[in-house]
Amino acid sequence: RCAGGWQQMGSKCIKYFGVHRTFYAAERACRHAARKGHLISIHSSGQNHVVQAVVARGNCHRPSIWTGGQRIRGSRRFYWMDGSSWNYSSWGCAALDESCRRRICVQMNSRYGARWSQVSCRARRPYVCQYPLYGEEAE
């Protein structure tokens, strides 16, 4: 069972945080919020929609939020901060624009069909954290 304020999504617990942080500050906050905590990794369309709904419940304006996705510098490959496999994506138009090499962190545009885009890691966004459900609890 997930800790209070957290919602189950498959084998992990997730929670929306409305504080605007940079990507790395959000990742650190997730690690402090729960053991084995990370920014959210998304592996299916169903999970993408669950995260979108969690954000909408947390903020009726449905802001763009940080996911735990990041592009490997100098490549077109991506990875999740929790180390899970990159086996799903939901890119919007021009999401993989190579014109700005500093845009390596992945946000979900909650207002626009939960499509993803790259943005500077220094931008400040609310975020969704996760932790593995079995054997772990939020602090």
DSSP file (Angstrom, degrees, kcal/mol; ACC not computed):
  #  RESIDUE AA STRUCTURE BP1 BP2  ACC     N-H-->O    O-->H-N    N-H-->O    O-->H-N    TCO  KAPPA ALPHA  PHI   PSI    X-CA   Y-CA   Z-CA
    1    1 A R              0   0    0      0, 0.0     2,-0.1     0, 0.0    12,-0.1   0.000 360.0 360.0 360.0 142.0    0.0    0.0    0.0
    2    2 A C        -     0   0    0      4,-0.1     3,-0.1     1,-0.1     6,-0.1  -0.434 360.0-102.4 -77.3 151.7    1.2    3.5   -0.8
    3    3 A A    >   -     0   0    0      1,-0.2     3,-2.2    -2,-0.1    -1,-0.1  -0.219  58.3 -67.6 -65.3 161.7    1.9    6.0    1.9
    4    4 A G  T 3  S+     0   0    0      1,-0.3    -1,-0.2   134,-0.1     3,-0.1  -0.249 124.0  18.9 -54.6 133.2   -0.6    8.8    2.7
    5    5 A G  T 3  S+     0   0    0      1,-0.3     2,-0.3    -3,-0.1    -1,-0.3   0.301 104.0 105.3  87.9  -9.3   -0.9   11.3   -0.2
    6    6 A W    <   -     0   0    0     -3,-2.2     2,-0.4     9,-0.1    -1,-0.3  -0.765  58.9-145.7-103.3 151.1    0.6    8.9   -2.7
    7    7 A Q  E     -A   14   0A   0      7,-2.9     7,-3.1    -2,-0.3     2,-0.3  -0.924  17.5-117.6-118.7 140.5   -1.3    7.0   -5.4
    8    8 A Q  E     +A   13   0A   0     -2,-0.4     2,-0.3     5,-0.2     5,-0.2  -0.575  29.2 175.4 -77.4 136.3   -0.6    3.5   -6.7
    9    9 A M  E >   -A   12   0A   0      3,-3.3     3,-1.4    -2,-0.3     2,-0.3  -0.827  65.2 -60.0-137.7  97.5    0.3    3.2  -10.4
   10   10 A G  T 3  S-     0   0    0     -2,-0.3    -1,-0.1     1,-0.2     0, 0.0  -0.493 120.2 -12.3  64.2-124.6    1.1   -0.5  -11.1
   11   11 A S  T 3  S+     0   0    0     -2,-0.3   122,-2.9    -3,-0.1   123,-0.5   0.162 128.6  65.2 -97.1  18.8    4.1   -1.5   -9.0
   12   12 A K  E <  S-AB   9 132A   0     -3,-1.4    -3,-3.3   120,-0.3     2,-0.4  -0.943  71.8-129.5-136.9 161.8    5.0    2.1   -7.9
   13   13 A C  E     -AB   8 131A   0    118,-2.8   118,-1.7    -2,-0.3     2,-0.3  -0.890  27.8-167.3-108.4 140.0    3.5    4.9   -5.9
   14   14 A I  E     -AB   7 130A   0     -7,-3.1    -7,-2.9    -2,-0.4     2,-0.3  -0.911   9.5-177.3-130.5 155.2    3.3    8.4   -7.4
   15   15 A K  E     - B   0 129A   0    114,-1.8   114,-2.5    -2,-0.3     2,-0.4  -0.979  22.6-129.3-154.0 138.2    2.7   11.9   -6.1
   16   16 A Y  E     - B   0 128A   0     -2,-0.3     2,-0.5   112,-0.2   112,-0.2  -0.707  18.5-163.5 -86.0 135.6    2.4   15.4   -7.6
   17   17 A F  E     - B   0 127A   0    110,-3.1   110,-2.1    -2,-0.4    -2,-0.0  -0.988   7.3-161.0-121.7 121.7    4.4   18.2   -6.1
   18   18 A G  E     +     0   0A   0     -2,-0.5     2,-0.3   108,-0.2    -1,-0.1   0.479  56.0 110.9 -83.4  -3.8    3.4   21.7   -7.0
   19   19 A V  E    S-     0   0A   0    108,-0.1     2,-0.6     1,-0.1   108,-0.1  -0.545  71.1-126.0 -72.1 133.5    6.6   23.4   -6.0
   20   20 A H  E     +     0   0A   0     -2,-0.3     2,-0.3   106,-0.1   104,-0.1  -0.729  43.8 159.2 -85.0 119.4    8.5   24.7   -9.1
   21   21 A R  E     - B   0 125A   0    104,-2.5   104,-2.6    -2,-0.6    45,-0.1  -0.899  43.9 -98.8-133.2 161.2   12.1   23.4   -9.1
   22   22 A T     >  -     0   0    0     -2,-0.3     4,-2.5   102,-0.2     5,-0.2  -0.327  49.1 -99.1 -68.7 166.3   14.8   22.8  -11.7
   23   23 A F  H  > S+     0   0    0     98,-2.2     4,-2.3   100,-0.4     5,-0.1   0.933 123.1  42.8 -55.2 -51.2   15.1   19.3  -13.0
   24   24 A Y  H  > S+     0   0    0     97,-0.4     4,-2.2     1,-0.2    -1,-0.2   0.851 113.2  51.9 -70.4 -33.3   18.0   18.3  -10.7
   25   25 A A  H  > S+     0   0    0      2,-0.2     4,-2.2     1,-0.2    -1,-0.2   0.880 110.2  50.3 -67.6 -36.6   16.4   19.9   -7.6
   26   26 A A  H  X S+     0   0    0     -4,-2.5     4,-2.2     2,-0.2    -2,-0.2   0.906 109.2  50.7 -66.2 -41.7   13.2   18.0   -8.3
   27   27 A E  H  X S+     0   0    0     -4,-2.3     4,-1.9     2,-0.2    -2,-0.2   0.922 111.2  48.5 -61.8 -43.4   15.1   14.7   -8.6
   28   28 A R  H  X S+     0   0    0     -4,-2.2     4,-1.6     1,-0.2    -2,-0.2   0.908 109.6  52.7 -61.7 -41.4   16.8   15.5   -5.3
   29   29 A A  H  X S+     0   0    0     -4,-2.2     4,-1.8     1,-0.2    -1,-0.2   0.887 107.9  51.2 -62.3 -38.9   13.4   16.3   -3.7
   30   30 A C  H  X S+     0   0    0     -4,-2.2     4,-1.3     1,-0.2    -1,-0.2   0.891 107.4  52.8 -64.8 -38.9   12.0   13.0   -4.9
   31   31 A R  H  < S+     0   0    0     -4,-1.9     6,-0.3     1,-0.2    -1,-0.2   0.820 112.9  44.7 -66.5 -29.8   15.0   11.1   -3.4
   32   32 A H  H  < S+     0   0    0     -4,-1.6    -1,-0.2     1,-0.2    -2,-0.2   0.770 107.2  59.6 -81.5 -27.3   14.2   12.8   -0.1
   33   33 A A  H  < S+     0   0    0     -4,-1.8   106,-1.8     1,-0.2     2,-0.3   0.789 120.9   3.1 -72.9 -27.5   10.5   12.2   -0.3
   34   34 A A  B >< S-I  138   0B   0     -4,-1.3     3,-2.0   104,-0.3    -1,-0.2  -0.991  81.1 -96.1-157.5 146.7   10.8    8.5   -0.4
   35   35 A R  T 3  S+     0   0    0    102,-1.2     3,-0.1    -2,-0.3    -3,-0.1  -0.474 117.4  11.1 -62.1 135.9   13.4    5.7   -0.3
   36   36 A K  T 3  S+     0   0    0      1,-0.2    -1,-0.3    -5,-0.2     2,-0.2   0.731  99.1 161.2  61.6  24.3   14.3    4.8   -3.8
   37   37 A G    <   +     0   0    0     -3,-2.0     2,-0.3    -6,-0.3    94,-0.2  -0.480   7.7 158.6 -76.6 146.1   12.4    7.9   -4.9
   38   38 A H  E     -C  130   0A   0     92,-2.0    92,-2.5    -8,-0.2     3,-0.1  -0.950  49.1 -76.8-151.6 166.1   12.9    9.4   -8.4
   39   39 A L  E    S-C  129   0A   0     -2,-0.3    90,-0.2    90,-0.2    43,-0.2  -0.391  74.6 -76.7 -60.6 153.4   11.2   11.7  -10.9
   40   40 A I        -     0   0    0     88,-2.4    28,-3.2    26,-0.3     2,-0.4  -0.232  40.9-157.5 -62.2 137.0    8.5    9.7  -12.7
   41   41 A S        -     0   0    0     26,-0.2     2,-0.5    27,-0.1    -1,-0.0  -0.947  10.8-153.3-110.2 140.1    9.3    7.2  -15.4
   42   42 A I        +     0   0    0     -2,-0.4    46,-0.2    46,-0.1    45,-0.2  -0.957  20.8 171.3-122.7 127.3    6.5    6.4  -17.9
   43   43 A H        +     0   0    0     -2,-0.5     2,-0.3     1,-0.1    -1,-0.1   0.293  61.1  23.1-122.5   8.4    6.3    3.2  -19.8
   44   44 A S  S  > S-     0   0    0      1,-0.1     4,-2.2    44,-0.1     5,-0.1  -0.986  75.7-105.7-164.3 164.3    2.9    3.1  -21.5
   45   45 A S  H  > S+     0   0    0     -2,-0.3     4,-2.2     1,-0.2     5,-0.2   0.884 120.0  55.7 -61.4 -39.2    0.1    5.3  -22.8
   46   46 A G  H  > S+     0   0    0      1,-0.2     4,-2.0     2,-0.2    -1,-0.2   0.920 108.5  46.2 -60.7 -44.9   -2.0    4.2  -19.8
   47   47 A Q  H  > S+     0   0    0      1,-0.2     4,-2.6     2,-0.2     5,-0.2   0.892 109.0  56.4 -64.4 -39.0    0.7    5.4  -17.3
   48   48 A N  H  X S+     0   0    0     -4,-2.2     4,-2.1     1,-0.2    -1,-0.2   0.910 109.4  45.9 -58.4 -42.7    1.0    8.6  -19.3
   49   49 A H  H  X S+     0   0    0     -4,-2.2     4,-2.2     2,-0.2    -1,-0.2   0.855 109.8  53.8 -71.4 -34.9   -2.7    9.3  -18.8
   50   50 A V  H  X S+     0   0    0     -4,-2.0     4,-2.4     2,-0.2    -2,-0.2   0.936 110.3  47.3 -62.4 -45.5   -2.6    8.4  -15.1
   51   51 A V  H  X S+     0   0    0     -4,-2.6     4,-2.3     1,-0.2    -2,-0.2   0.913 110.2  52.7 -62.4 -42.4    0.2   10.9  -14.6
   52   52 A Q  H  X S+     0   0    0     -4,-2.1     4,-2.2    -5,-0.2    -1,-0.2   0.908 110.6  47.8 -58.6 -42.4   -1.8   13.5  -16.5
   53   53 A A  H  X S+     0   0    0     -4,-2.2     4,-2.2     2,-0.2    -2,-0.2   0.882 109.2  52.8 -67.5 -39.0   -4.8   12.9  -14.3
   54   54 A V  H  X S+     0   0    0     -4,-2.4     4,-1.6     2,-0.2    -1,-0.2   0.907 111.0  47.6 -62.6 -41.9   -2.7   13.1  -11.1
   55   55 A V  H  X S+     0   0    0     -4,-2.3     4,-2.0     2,-0.2     7,-0.3   0.921 110.0  52.3 -64.4 -44.2   -1.4   16.5  -12.3
   56   56 A A  H  < S+     0   0    0     -4,-2.2    -2,-0.2     1,-0.2    -1,-0.2   0.865 109.9  48.9 -62.2 -36.9   -4.9   17.7  -13.1
   57   57 A R  H  < S+     0   0    0     -4,-2.2    -1,-0.2     1,-0.2     3,-0.2   0.852 114.2  46.5 -69.2 -33.5   -6.1   16.8   -9.7
   58   58 A G  H  < S+     0   0    0     -4,-1.6     2,-0.3     1,-0.3    -2,-0.2   0.748 130.3  14.8 -80.0 -24.9   -3.1   18.6   -8.1
   59   59 A N    ><  -     0   0    0     -4,-2.0     3,-2.2    -5,-0.1    -1,-0.3  -0.855  61.3-153.8-155.6 111.7   -3.4   21.7  -10.2
   60   60 A C  T 3  S+     0   0    0     -2,-0.3    -4,-0.1     1,-0.3    -1,-0.1   0.671  96.0  65.0 -65.0 -15.4   -6.5   22.6  -12.3
   61   61 A H  T 3  S-     0   0    0     -5,-0.0    -1,-0.3     0, 0.0    -5,-0.1   0.573  98.5-140.6 -81.5  -9.1   -4.3   24.7  -14.6
   62   62 A R    <   -     0   0    0     -3,-2.2    49,-0.5    -7,-0.3    -6,-0.1   0.947  25.8-162.1  51.1  65.6   -2.6   21.4  -15.7
   63   63 A P        -     0   0    0      0, 0.0    47,-0.6     0, 0.0     2,-0.3  -0.168  26.7 -90.7 -72.3 167.1    1.0   22.8  -15.9
   64   64 A S  E     -D  109   0A   0     45,-0.2     2,-0.3    46,-0.1    45,-0.2  -0.604  51.9-163.6 -71.8 140.4    3.9   21.2  -17.7
   65   65 A I  E     -D  108   0A   0     43,-2.2    43,-2.8    -2,-0.3     2,-0.3  -0.889  20.7-101.5-128.3 156.9    5.8   19.0  -15.2
   66   66 A W  E     -De 107 127A   0     60,-2.3    62,-1.0    -2,-0.3   -26,-0.3  -0.577  30.4-167.4 -73.1 137.2    9.1   17.3  -15.0
   67   67 A T  E     -     0   0A   0     39,-2.3    39,-0.2    -2,-0.3   -26,-0.2  -0.632  37.7-107.0-102.9 176.4    9.4   13.6  -15.9
   68   68 A G  E    S+     0   0A   0    -28,-3.2    13,-2.1    -2,-0.2     2,-0.3   0.178  80.6 121.1 -89.1  18.7   12.5   11.7  -15.0
   69   69 A G  E     + F   0  80A   0     37,-0.4    37,-2.3    11,-0.2     2,-0.3  -0.604  34.6 172.5 -87.6 143.6   13.5   11.6  -18.7
   70   70 A Q  E     -DF 105  79A   0      9,-2.2     9,-2.4    -2,-0.3     2,-0.3  -0.995  29.2-122.4-149.1 143.3   16.8   13.0  -20.0
   71   71 A R  E     - F   0  78A   0     33,-3.3     2,-0.5    -2,-0.3     7,-0.3  -0.662  31.4-115.6 -84.4 138.9   18.6   12.9  -23.3
   72   72 A I    >   -     0   0    0      5,-3.1     3,-1.8    -2,-0.3     5,-0.3  -0.628  45.7-102.1 -70.7 124.3   22.1   11.6  -23.4
   73   73 A R  T 3  S+     0   0    0     -2,-0.5     3,-0.1     1,-0.3    -1,-0.1  -0.172 103.2  13.6 -53.0 135.3   24.3   14.5  -24.3
   74   74 A G  T 3  S+     0   0    0      1,-0.3    -1,-0.3    27,-0.2     2,-0.3   0.598 118.1  76.2  76.9  11.0   25.4   14.5  -28.0
   75   75 A S  S <  S-     0   0    0     -3,-1.8    -1,-0.3     2,-0.2    -4,-0.0  -0.824  79.8-122.2-139.9 179.3   22.9   11.8  -29.0
   76   76 A R  S    S+     0   0    0     -2,-0.3     2,-0.3    -3,-0.1    -3,-0.1   0.194  78.3 108.0-106.9  12.4   19.2   11.2  -29.7
   77   77 A R        -     0   0    0     -5,-0.3    -5,-3.1    -4,-0.0     2,-0.3  -0.656  51.7-159.0 -94.9 149.5   18.9    8.6  -27.0
   78   78 A F  E     -F   71   0A   0     -2,-0.3     2,-0.3    -7,-0.3    -7,-0.2  -0.823   6.8-170.2-123.7 160.8   17.1    9.1  -23.8
   79   79 A Y  E     -F   70   0A   0     -9,-2.4    -9,-2.2    -2,-0.3     2,-0.4  -0.963  23.1-116.6-145.4 162.6   17.1    7.4  -20.3
   80   80 A W  E >   -F   69   0A   0      4,-0.8     3,-1.9    -2,-0.3   -11,-0.2  -0.813  21.5-129.3-100.6 142.4   15.1    7.5  -17.1
   81   81 A M  T 3  S+     0   0    0    -13,-2.1    -1,-0.1    -2,-0.4   -12,-0.1   0.760 108.1  59.7 -61.7 -25.7   16.6    8.7  -13.9
   82   82 A D  T 3  S-     0   0    0    -43,-0.2    -1,-0.3   -14,-0.1   -41,-0.0   0.494 114.8-115.1 -83.1  -1.3   15.4    5.5  -12.1
   83   83 A G    <   +     0   0    0     -3,-1.9    -2,-0.1     1,-0.3     3,-0.1   0.422  68.5 139.5  86.1  -2.4   17.5    3.4  -14.5
   84   84 A S        -     0   0    0      1,-0.1    -4,-0.8    -5,-0.0    -1,-0.3  -0.285  62.0 -84.1 -72.6 163.5   14.5    1.7  -16.0
   85   85 A S        -     0   0    0     -6,-0.1     2,-1.3     1,-0.1    -1,-0.1  -0.372  30.6-124.5 -73.0 145.6   14.4    1.0  -19.8
   86   86 A W        +     0   0    0     -8,-0.2    -1,-0.1     1,-0.2    -8,-0.1  -0.735  56.4 142.6 -87.0  90.6   13.2    3.8  -22.2
   87   87 A N        +     0   0    0     -2,-1.3     2,-0.3   -45,-0.2    -1,-0.2   0.251  56.4  38.6-119.9  10.9   10.5    1.7  -23.9
   88   88 A Y        +     0   0    0    -46,-0.2     2,-0.3    -3,-0.1   -46,-0.1  -0.983  55.7 176.9-156.0 148.6    7.8    4.3  -24.5
   89   89 A S        -     0   0    0     -2,-0.3   -44,-0.0   -46,-0.1    26,-0.0  -0.983  19.3-162.2-151.3 159.8    7.5    8.0  -25.5
   90   90 A S        +     0   0    0     -2,-0.3    26,-3.2   -46,-0.0     2,-0.1  -0.437  27.4 179.0-139.4  58.9    4.8   10.5  -26.2
   91   91 A W  B     -g  116   0A   0     24,-0.2    26,-0.2     1,-0.1     2,-0.1  -0.351  15.7-147.2 -70.3 142.1    6.5   13.3  -28.1
   92   92 A G    >   -     0   0    0     24,-2.4     3,-1.4     1,-0.2     4,-0.2  -0.274  48.8 -52.6 -88.3-175.0    4.7   16.3  -29.4
   93   93 A C  T 3  S+     0   0    0      1,-0.3    -1,-0.2     2,-0.1    22,-0.0  -0.327 124.7   2.3 -62.0 141.3    5.5   18.2  -32.6
   94   94 A A  T >  S+     0   0    0      1,-0.1     3,-1.2    -3,-0.1    -1,-0.3   0.702  86.7 139.9  56.2  23.7    9.2   19.3  -32.9
   95   95 A A  T <   +     0   0    0     -3,-1.4    23,-0.6     1,-0.3    -2,-0.1   0.805  67.3  50.8 -67.9 -28.3   10.0   17.6  -29.6
   96   96 A L  T 3  S+     0   0    0     -4,-0.2    -1,-0.3    21,-0.1     2,-0.3  -0.033  75.8 155.3-101.8  31.9   13.3   16.2  -30.9
   97   97 A D    <   -     0   0    0     -3,-1.2     3,-0.5     1,-0.2     6,-0.1  -0.425  28.6-164.4 -60.8 120.8   14.5   19.5  -32.2
   98   98 A E        +     0   0    0     -2,-0.3    -1,-0.2     1,-0.2     3,-0.1   0.433  66.0  96.7 -86.9   0.0   18.3   19.4  -32.2
   99   99 A S  S    S+     0   0    0      1,-0.2     2,-0.6     2,-0.1    -1,-0.2   0.781  83.5  47.0 -67.0 -26.3   18.7   23.2  -32.6
  100  100 A C    >   -     0   0    0     -3,-0.5     3,-1.6     1,-0.1    -1,-0.2  -0.889  64.6-171.6-119.2 102.9   19.2   23.8  -28.9
  101  101 A R  T 3  S+     0   0    0     -2,-0.6   -27,-0.2     1,-0.3    -1,-0.1   0.657  81.3  67.5 -67.6 -15.2   21.7   21.4  -27.4
  102  102 A R  T 3  S+     0   0    0      1,-0.1     2,-1.5     2,-0.1    19,-0.7   0.611  76.3  90.6 -81.4 -10.6   20.9   22.6  -23.9
  103  103 A R    <   +     0   0    0     -3,-1.6    17,-0.2     1,-0.2    -1,-0.1  -0.638  44.2 130.5 -87.6  86.4   17.4   21.1  -24.0
  104  104 A I        +     0   0    0     -2,-1.5   -33,-3.3    15,-0.4     2,-0.3   0.515  42.4  87.0-116.9  -7.1   18.1   17.7  -22.6
  105  105 A C  E    S-DH  70 119A   0     14,-1.8    14,-2.4    -3,-0.3     2,-0.5  -0.732  70.6-129.3 -99.5 148.0   15.4   17.3  -19.9
  106  106 A V  E     - H   0 118A   0    -37,-2.3   -39,-2.3    -2,-0.3   -37,-0.4  -0.821  23.1-175.5-105.0 125.7   11.9   15.9  -20.6
  107  107 A Q  E     -DH  66 117A   0     10,-2.8    10,-2.0    -2,-0.5     2,-0.5  -0.845  22.0-131.7-112.1 153.4    8.7   17.6  -19.6
  108  108 A M  E     -DH  65 116A   0    -43,-2.8   -43,-2.2    -2,-0.3     2,-1.4  -0.921  13.3-143.4-101.2 127.6    5.1   16.5  -19.9
  109  109 A N  E > > -DH  64 115A   0      6,-3.4     3,-1.5    -2,-0.5     5,-1.0  -0.710  20.0-174.8 -89.7  87.4    2.8   19.1  -21.3
  110  110 A S  T 3 5S+     0   0    0     -2,-1.4     3,-0.4   -47,-0.6     4,-0.2   0.765  77.6  54.6 -59.7 -29.7   -0.2   18.2  -19.2
  111  111 A R  T 3 5S+     0   0    0    -49,-0.5     2,-0.5     1,-0.2    -1,-0.3   0.736 104.0  56.4 -76.8 -22.7   -2.5   20.7  -21.0
  112  112 A Y  T X 5S-     0   0    0     -3,-1.5     3,-1.1     3,-0.2    -1,-0.2  -0.519 132.4 -66.9-115.5  63.3   -1.8   19.4  -24.5
  113  113 A G  T 3 5S-     0   0    0     -2,-0.5    -3,-0.2    -3,-0.4    -2,-0.1   0.724  83.7 -76.1  67.4  22.4   -2.6   15.7  -24.5
  114  114 A A  T 3 <S+     0   0    0     -5,-1.0    -1,-0.2    -4,-0.2    -4,-0.2   0.816  82.6 164.1  58.5  32.4    0.2   14.8  -22.1
  115  115 A R  E <   - H   0 109A   0     -3,-1.1    -6,-3.4    -6,-0.8     2,-0.2  -0.508  30.0-128.4 -79.3 151.9    2.7   15.1  -25.0
  116  116 A W  E     +gH  91 108A   0    -26,-3.2   -24,-2.4    -8,-0.2     2,-0.3  -0.652  26.9 174.2-102.1 155.5    6.4   15.4  -24.1
  117  117 A S  E     - H   0 107A   0    -10,-2.0   -10,-2.8    -2,-0.2     2,-0.3  -0.976  31.6-107.7-150.9 163.3    9.0   17.9  -25.1
  118  118 A Q  E     + H   0 106A   0    -23,-0.6     2,-0.3    -2,-0.3   -12,-0.2  -0.715  40.6 166.8 -92.4 144.8   12.6   18.8  -24.3
  119  119 A V  E     - H   0 105A   0    -14,-2.4   -14,-1.8    -2,-0.3   -15,-0.4  -0.964  44.9 -75.1-149.9 161.9   13.4   21.8  -22.3
  120  120 A S    >   -     0   0    0     -2,-0.3     3,-1.6   -17,-0.2   -17,-0.2  -0.365  36.6-132.1 -59.9 137.9   16.4   23.3  -20.5
  121  121 A C  T 3  S+     0   0    0    -19,-0.7   -98,-2.2     1,-0.3   -97,-0.4   0.651 104.7  66.5 -66.5 -14.6   17.1   21.5  -17.2
  122  122 A R  T 3  S+     0   0    0   -100,-0.2    -1,-0.3   -99,-0.1    -2,-0.1   0.613  76.8 105.4 -83.3 -12.7   17.3   24.9  -15.5
  123  123 A A  S <  S-     0   0    0     -3,-1.6     2,-0.5     1,-0.1  -100,-0.4  -0.278  74.2-122.9 -61.8 155.2   13.6   25.7  -16.2
  124  124 A R        +     0   0    0   -102,-0.1  -102,-0.2  -104,-0.1  -104,-0.1  -0.911  41.7 157.9-108.1 126.7   11.5   25.4  -13.1
  125  125 A R  E     -B   21   0A   0   -104,-2.6  -104,-2.5    -2,-0.5   -60,-0.2  -0.959  43.5-109.4-139.5 153.6    8.5   23.1  -13.2
  126  126 A P  E     -     0   0A   0      0, 0.0   -60,-2.3     0, 0.0     2,-0.3  -0.301  47.3-159.8 -68.1 174.8    6.3   21.2  -10.7
  127  127 A Y  E     -Be  17  66A   0   -110,-2.1  -110,-3.1   -62,-0.3     2,-0.4  -0.961  21.7-125.0-155.8 165.7    7.0   17.5  -10.8
  128  128 A V  E     -B   16   0A   0    -62,-1.0   -88,-2.4    -2,-0.3     2,-0.2  -0.990  25.8-159.2-121.4 127.8    5.7   13.9  -10.1
  129  129 A C  E     -BC  15  39A   0   -114,-2.5  -114,-1.8    -2,-0.4     2,-0.3  -0.639   6.4-167.6-100.5 161.3    7.8   11.6   -7.9
  130  130 A Q  E     -BC  14  38A   0    -92,-2.5   -92,-2.0    -2,-0.2  -116,-0.2  -0.965   9.0-176.2-140.3 157.4    7.6    7.8   -7.7
  131  131 A Y  E     -B   13   0A   0   -118,-1.7  -118,-2.8    -2,-0.3   -94,-0.1  -0.970  42.0 -91.0-148.2 153.1    8.9    5.1   -5.5
  132  132 A P  E     -B   12   0A   0      0, 0.0     4,-0.3     0, 0.0  -120,-0.3  -0.409  32.4-143.6 -65.9 134.8    8.7    1.3   -5.8
  133  133 A L  S >  S+     0   0    0   -122,-2.9     3,-0.8    -2,-0.1     2,-0.5   0.898  75.4  76.7 -67.1 -43.1    5.6    0.0   -4.1
  134  134 A Y  T 3  S-     0   0    0   -123,-0.5     3,-0.1     1,-0.2    -1,-0.1  -0.599 113.4  -8.9 -85.7 119.9    6.9   -3.3   -2.7
  135  135 A G  T 3  S+     0   0    0     -2,-0.5     2,-0.3     1,-0.2    -1,-0.2   0.502 113.6  92.6  82.2   6.1    9.1   -3.1    0.4
  136  136 A E    <   -     0   0    0     -3,-0.8     2,-0.3    -4,-0.3    -1,-0.2  -0.940  49.3-169.7-131.2 153.1    9.5    0.7    0.4
  137  137 A E        -     0   0    0     -2,-0.3  -102,-1.2    -3,-0.1     2,-0.1  -0.988  28.6-107.5-139.8 151.3    7.7    3.6    2.0
  138  138 A A  B      I   34   0B   0     -2,-0.3  -104,-0.3  -104,-0.2  -134,-0.1  -0.404 360.0 360.0 -70.0 152.8    7.7    7.3    1.7
  139  139 A E              0   0    0   -106,-1.8  -105,-0.2  -107,-0.2    -1,-0.1   0.442 360.0 360.0 -93.7 360.0    9.3    9.2    4.6
